[in-house]
Each structure stands twice: as C-alpha cells, then as structure tokens.
Amino acid sequence: MTFVRTRLALDRMASGETLLVRLRGEEPRRNIPRTASEQGHAVLAEVAALDGTVLVLLRKK
C-alpha cells in the first residue's frame, strides 16, 4: 500500500519535482527506492531518522 500512495503522489507531480517519503518497516525500506528507480525516478537520499523510520527523497523523471 505504501508504494501505491507513493506512486499516486509521483503521478500528480511535474517532472523534476521532489517527493519526501517517510517509511516504516523493512519491506517498504527495500521496495520503495528499488521500484522508484526501476520506473526511472531518481533516489536522491535515504536517511535513517531517530524514530526508526527512513526518509527517502525521490525526484520524478
């Protein structure tokens, strides 16, 4: 479900815009950056937050 929401957000954005996604759990941490890259989007940063989540910055293709 996390990727569906991420994908919908990316679909509404213009090319070159960035999206910051906060992820919880191992599966989204692995799958969101991988799938975004496979679809041609750029993964600009992945940062572990103090609360155990991971922040991923994506740039739309």
C-alpha positions, 0 to 999 in steps of 0.5 A: 500500500505504501508504494501505491500512495507513493506512486499516486503522489509521483503521478500528480507531480511535474517532472523534476519535482521532489517527493519526501517519503517517510517509511516504516518497516523493512519491506517498504525500506527495500521496495520503495527506492528499488521500484522508484528507480526501476520506473526511472525516478531518481533516489536522491537520499535515504536517511535513517531518522531517530524514530526508526523510520527512513526518509527517502527523497525521490525526484520524478523523471 
